[in-house]
Amino acid sequence: MRIIISFEVAPFLRWFKDYDRDKFLRDAIAGLTIAAVLVPQSMAYALLAGMPPIYGLYASFLPTILAAMFGSSRFLATGPVAMTALLSASVLYGFAEPGSEKWINLMGVLALMVGFIRLTIGLLKLGFVVELISTSVITGFVSAGALVIALSQTGHLLGFKITQSTLIYQVVVDIFSKIEKVNPYTVGIGILAYAIIWLSKKIHPLVPGALLSVIITSLLNYFYDLERFGVAIVGQVPQGIPVPSLPSVDYSTIASLWGGAMVVAAFGLIEAVAIAKRLAVQSGDKWDANQELIGQGIANIVAGIFKGFPVGGSFSRSALNFQLNAKTPLASFITGSVVGITLIILAPAFYYLPKATLSSIVLSAVISLIKPYEIVKLYKVNKVDGLVAGTTFVSVFFMELWVALTLGTLIALGSFVYKTMYPRLVVLTRNPQSNTFVNAERERLPECPQILYIRPNMPIYFANAEYVYEYVLEKVRERKERGGLKFLLFDMEAVQYMDATGAYTLIRLFDELRRQKVEPAMANIACDVYPILERIGFERHIDTDLIFDSKGHSIVELFKRLDHEYCAKKCPYAVFRECYSVKPTEFKPVVAL
C-alpha cells in the first residue's frame, strides 16, 4: 500500500520499475533528439509570446522536467507551444508593451494563473471540463490562429517592425503600409532558413532542420556581419538559470486577467489531453487525464516562478517522442536537462542568431495548420458545426484570439442548449408488419384513438420542461377533438436525466391531464430518474397501477381498461394484436393513413 501511495504522489517512481540499459538508451536518444528540436523552437515561440528569445529556454527547462515527473504519459512533450504562446500574448495586449519588463512580469503572472487553474482541475478530478470546447470551435480557431501566427512573423521575415496585434485585418493593413521597408538580406536569411527546414524534412523526419538552420544562419551572420545590412539578431543573451521569484502584480490586474487565463488554461488542456490520449491509445499505454492536468499545472506554476510564460503539450514534439519509442518520461527529463545545460554553457552562442531564422522555424511549424477547407468539410457533415467553426474563424479577424475562442465556445454551447430546449417528442404506434413500435407521424400509420403514446427523446430539465408540457397538451387537445382518448402513455425510455424543474413540470402535466379526464401512464422509467420522481411524491398524481416496466406490459394492461365497445363499433383500426379479440369477425382494419 505504501508503494501505491508513493506512486500516486510521485508518478515518476514508476519509471524505474523493470528499468534496464536498453530502455535508458531509447530514452536518451529520444530526449536528446527532442532537445535539438525544442531549443530553437522554444526561442522562436518566445517571440510569439512577445518575450525575448531566451525566455523560451526558461520555459523549456524546469517546466519540461516537472510536467514529465508529475504527468502520466511517456510521450507528451511539454514546453512552449505556438498556439498557446500567441493566445497568451492576445490576453496581455493592452496591459503592457510586448518585450517590456512589465510584459515579462505579466507573462509570469499569467503562467501562474494558468498553472493554478490546471492544477486545481487535476486535483479535483474535473478533467471532463475540457470537453466543453467542441471540435468545431477548435477547427475554426486553429486555422485562424495559425494564420495569425504566420502574419505575426512577417515583420521579422521582411525586416521591419509591424503592429503587435492578433487582429488579422490590423496586421495586414500595417504590413502593406510598410511594404517599401523590406530588407532583402533579411528576406534572404528567412528563405534560406525555411529551405533548410523543408529539405531536412524531405531527407528524413529525424533530421533536426530547425537546429541546422540556427547553426548555418548564425555562422553566416558571424562571418559576414549581416547586422550591418540591417539583419536583426537575437543579440546579448544572459547566461545561466534565472533566479526564482514571484512576479508582482496588483489585484485589479489579476481580476482583469482571469477570463483570459481560463481560456488559455482550457485550450492548453485540450491540446495536452488530446495528444496524450491519442498516443496512449496507439501504444496501448494506460494514462490518467487528471494526473496529466496535475503535471501541466505544476509545469506552468514553475514557468511563472522562473521567468517563463504559459506552456503546454506539443503535438509535433510528442509525435517525435512516439516515433522514437521513448520508454519512460525520463526522455522528457533528459530534454529539459539539455535545455538547462544550454542555458548554463551555450546561451552566449545565440548572440549571432538572426530573428528571421526564428520566424522561419515558427512558420514551418504552423503553415500546415491553416486549413479553411476543414471548415467546409465540417459544414457538409453538420451545418451547425460548420457554422460554429466558420464563425470562430471569421471572428479572429476582428477580435482578440482568446475572445474569439470564448465566443466560439459560447455559440457551440448555445446551439446545443437551443436544441435541447425543443426536444424531439415522438408519437408512437405499432407497425402491423414488423410488430414493433414506430413513429406514427413519419410512417403514416394509425394510432389507437384511446391511447396517446408519446416518447421524449432526450432528458427533461429546466430549459425544455415547459416545451414538453405544452407539446403534450397540444397533442392531447388534437386527439380529444377526434374523440375517444382515455390514456396518455408517457414512455421514459430515452429520458436518462431529469432535474427538479422537469419533475415538477411532469407532475403539473399529470394533474392537468386528469382534470381533462385523461389518465396519465408511464413506462420504462430509468433507475436514475425514478428516485427523483419518488422524492416529489409523483405517486399521488398518477395511478401506481399505470406505471409499467416495458412497452409490451403497458399495452397489455392499458388495453384491459379501454372502452371495448368503442373498439368494436367505432374504431376503424387494429393497432394492437389485442384489438382483434373485441372486433367483429368480418372486420377489416385501415392499415395506413
Secondary structure as GFF3:
##gff-version 3
##sequence-region A 1 593
A	DSSP	alpha_helix	2	9	.	.	.	ID=ss1
A	DSSP	three_ten_helix	11	16	.	.	.	ID=ss2
A	DSSP	alpha_helix	21	48	.	.	.	ID=ss3
A	DSSP	alpha_helix	54	58	.	.	.	ID=ss4
A	DSSP	alpha_helix	62	70	.	.	.	ID=ss5
A	DSSP	beta_strand	77	79	.	.	.	ID=ss6
A	DSSP	alpha_helix	82	92	.	.	.	ID=ss7
A	DSSP	alpha_helix	101	123	.	.	.	ID=ss8
A	DSSP	three_ten_helix	127	132	.	.	.	ID=ss9
A	DSSP	alpha_helix	135	152	.	.	.	ID=ss10
A	DSSP	alpha_helix	154	158	.	.	.	ID=ss11
A	DSSP	alpha_helix	168	177	.	.	.	ID=ss12
A	DSSP	three_ten_helix	179	181	.	.	.	ID=ss13
A	DSSP	alpha_helix	184	203	.	.	.	ID=ss14
A	DSSP	alpha_helix	209	224	.	.	.	ID=ss15
A	DSSP	three_ten_helix	226	229	.	.	.	ID=ss16
A	DSSP	alpha_helix	251	283	.	.	.	ID=ss17
A	DSSP	alpha_helix	289	305	.	.	.	ID=ss18
A	DSSP	beta_strand	312	314	.	.	.	ID=ss19
A	DSSP	alpha_helix	315	323	.	.	.	ID=ss20
A	DSSP	alpha_helix	330	341	.	.	.	ID=ss21
A	DSSP	pi_helix	342	346	.	.	.	ID=ss22
A	DSSP	three_ten_helix	347	352	.	.	.	ID=ss23
A	DSSP	alpha_helix	355	366	.	.	.	ID=ss24
A	DSSP	three_ten_helix	367	369	.	.	.	ID=ss25
A	DSSP	alpha_helix	372	381	.	.	.	ID=ss26
A	DSSP	alpha_helix	383	395	.	.	.	ID=ss27
A	DSSP	alpha_helix	401	421	.	.	.	ID=ss28
A	DSSP	beta_strand	425	430	.	.	.	ID=ss29
A	DSSP	beta_strand	437	439	.	.	.	ID=ss30
A	DSSP	alpha_helix	440	443	.	.	.	ID=ss31
A	DSSP	beta_strand	451	456	.	.	.	ID=ss32
A	DSSP	alpha_helix	465	482	.	.	.	ID=ss33
A	DSSP	beta_strand	487	491	.	.	.	ID=ss34
A	DSSP	alpha_helix	500	515	.	.	.	ID=ss35
A	DSSP	beta_strand	519	523	.	.	.	ID=ss36
A	DSSP	alpha_helix	530	535	.	.	.	ID=ss37
A	DSSP	three_ten_helix	538	541	.	.	.	ID=ss38
A	DSSP	three_ten_helix	544	546	.	.	.	ID=ss39
A	DSSP	beta_strand	547	548	.	.	.	ID=ss40
A	DSSP	alpha_helix	551	560	.	.	.	ID=ss41
A	DSSP	alpha_helix	564	569	.	.	.	ID=ss42
A	DSSP	three_ten_helix	577	581	.	.	.	ID=ss43
###
